[in-house]
């Protein structure tokens, strides 16, 4: 509600003096302020993008300059993006992930990539638990034997100020990243400590999954992430991914696909 809406509400109270006591007005204002604050947290996200083959959208951070599908070309890989780049290391190329966003950070002579992957699978009622168990089983194939990855429940804020339930799994493990060195046209797969963070939501008819990956050495935060250029929010050069912030904010923007007018 705009500030003029608050003025109208006050005027209505003053005129009628019925059903609009101070306590009620305060609660309405509090909810309005909470919504404004919630909206401010989501600065730095793109407009909603549809998750392929699913009636849902999310918003991802503008720190990702490029997006890809399994059939995309890639400026480094050539006419067909490499499966190692398109998929998290615990998933096969034909599973679930249909859209990937990639960014890079310059570290010395290396360009280190970071990713967010989006996917959704149709499920029947009650099948999300099995879907979650299958993902957990896949993750266990790439973690040391002494680790026991498991989901944890987490509620995230939405732009409307409400909470949205997800399951989350975060690991810091050695994993492969395609690293491009200065003067080298061919990226090299290098194993290095990296953050792997998985998010899973039961959307009823769909299990929605968001996966984040980044080398640990480039994980944010940093003091300044954005500039304003021509009224648009753009990332500062060489911005690092803050995986303590962006995954929850992205998860909070999950919404049903708006019907086409």
PyMOL commands that set and color helices and strands:
alter all, ss='L'
color gray80, all
select helices_A, chain A and resi 3-16+22-41+83-86+128-140+216-218+246-252
alter helices_A, ss='H'
color red, helices_A
select strands_A, chain A and resi 49-50+56-58+66-68+97-107+110-122+152-157+163-181+188-202+206-215+226-229+232-235+255-256
alter strands_A, ss='S'
color yellow, strands_A
deselect
rebuild
show_as cartoon
